[in-house]
Amino acid sequence: MVNGEMNWKDLSGYIFDRIVGKNVDKLSDEDCERLDRRAAALLKEIDAVELLPMVEKVMNLSILDKNIKFKELERFPSVWQKVYAIAIDIVAAENRQSILAK
């Protein structure tokens, strides 16, 4: 997965599987950096609508679930930045606030 070309759907699914504990394969820091660079390139090409499925899945995770590893998002900073920003915008819109995380 790390060395091959992938689209956003595949990459976001891979990262999400790591967050929820479905994928527990060892991943070196170099591999994470490589995936994050690929994610950064993909994120420049897609719009927020294509990010919504992953953002909504992350927002629906329980912080009390011991199997959830939110720390995995920190290993992919470009993804985490976008997911966080869109999640904040969603919450703000739902609460009729004008807070923007960008």
Secondary structure as UniProt FT lines:
FT   HELIX           8..20
FT   HELIX           29..45
FT   HELIX           48..59
FT   TURN            63..64
FT   TURN            66..67
FT   HELIX           71..74
FT   HELIX           77..94
FT   TURN            95..96
//
